[in-house]
Structure formats: structure tokens, C-alpha cells
């Protein structure tokens, strides 16, 4: 699966948006995307119905842009609220 940029939308995450219910996933495989994904890194997951329907996750990378990747590269993780808030503020 090729990396796909957002279709005409910017999804910059900031501390003021959607902290409650924020989703995160940890990268468990970056074999096909060693430059784009870092194994062991926690990524913010954005809602994406197209991605959900096609086995993809929309994650925010270091540049602040969001891209679709196969779900096989990630494991969803649950984080305590305090960590979710801290990550949202740092973004």
C-alpha cells in the first residue's frame, strides 16, 4: 500500500482539538516505509471512514501531516487521560 496524502485537507493536530477520545497506535513494522514510520513510536490516529473501510489507519507523522497506512503496521493502544492530554499539548 502506497502512502497517500490527505485529499485536499490539512489535519494539523493541536492541543485544543479532540483530546477526549483521542486514538493512538504504536508502529510495529516499518519494513516498507523506513523513512516515514519509526518502529516503537506512538502515532496519533485520526478518524477516517475510507481508511476504516479499507484496512487503513490515518496517522499524523513528524511533519504534522496525516497519511494513510495499512493497519498491519500498527497496534492500537489505550493511554491514560493524563498522557493523552500531554501528547495533545505537545503536538
C-alpha positions in Angstrom: 0.0 0.0 0.0 1.4 3.4 -1.0 1.5 6.3 1.3 -1.4 8.6 0.5 -1.6 12.3 1.5 -4.8 13.9 2.7 -7.1 14.7 -0.1 -7.1 18.5 0.0 -7.3 18.8 3.7 -4.8 19.7 6.4 -5.2 17.9 9.7 -2.8 19.6 11.9 -3.3 18.3 15.4 -3.1 20.8 18.2 -3.8 20.7 21.9 -7.1 22.4 21.6 -8.7 19.7 19.4 -10.3 16.4 20.3 -8.3 15.4 23.3 -11.1 13.4 24.7 -11.4 10.1 22.8 -8.1 10.6 21.0 -6.8 7.4 19.5 -3.2 6.3 19.3 -1.3 3.4 17.8 2.2 2.1 18.1 4.2 1.3 15.0 5.2 -2.4 15.0 6.5 -2.7 11.4 8.2 -0.1 9.1 9.7 -2.5 6.6 8.1 -0.8 3.6 8.3 2.7 5.0 11.6 3.1 6.9 11.8 6.8 6.3 8.1 7.5 7.1 7.5 5.3 10.1 9.6 4.6 13.2 9.1 1.2 14.9 8.1 1.6 18.5 6.9 5.2 18.0 3.4 6.2 19.2 1.3 7.9 16.5 -1.9 9.9 16.7 -4.7 8.2 14.7 -7.3 10.4 13.1 -10.8 9.3 12.2 -11.1 8.3 8.6 -14.1 6.3 7.3 -12.5 5.5 4.0 -9.5 4.1 5.8 -11.7 2.1 8.2 -13.5 0.5 5.2 -10.2 -0.4 3.5 -8.0 -1.6 6.4 -6.0 1.6 6.7 -5.2 4.0 9.5 -4.7 7.7 9.1 -1.7 8.7 11.3 0.0 12.1 11.9 3.7 12.0 11.2 6.6 14.2 12.4 5.8 16.9 9.8 2.3 17.3 11.3 0.7 15.9 8.1 -1.6 12.9 8.1 -1.2 9.8 5.8 -3.0 6.5 5.3 -1.0 3.3 6.1 -2.1 -0.3 6.3 -3.3 -1.3 9.7 -0.8 -4.1 9.7 1.9 -1.6 10.6 0.3 -0.6 13.9 -1.3 -1.9 17.1 -3.9 0.3 18.7 -3.1 1.3 22.3 -5.1 2.8 25.1 -3.4 5.6 27.1 -4.3 7.2 30.4 -6.1 10.6 30.0 -3.1 12.4 31.5 -0.8 11.0 28.8 -3.3 11.8 26.0 -3.5 15.4 27.2 0.3 15.7 27.4 0.6 14.4 23.9 -2.1 16.7 22.5 -0.4 19.7 24.1 3.0 18.7 22.7 1.6 18.4 19.1 
